[in-house]
Amino acid sequence: MTTPPKPRKTCPVCGRPLTQPGQRFCSERCQRVDLGRWLTGAYAIPAIEEEAEDPEDTG
């Protein structure tokens, strides 16, 4: 019984295959593009704010 081959990992920015194990990006350029996206807030997770209960309204 053989195991299926692992899917090739690709660069999250441009989609090119990664050449070395443990590598996250295919080039320094893609690494900088990703950092810029983090710094500008492009990867922000939207939050749902709940309304705060007013203690004086519970009467």
Secondary structure, 3 states (H helix, E strand, C coil): CCCCCCCCCECCCCCCECCCCCCCCCCHHHHHHHHHHHHHCCCCCCCCCCCCCCHHHCC
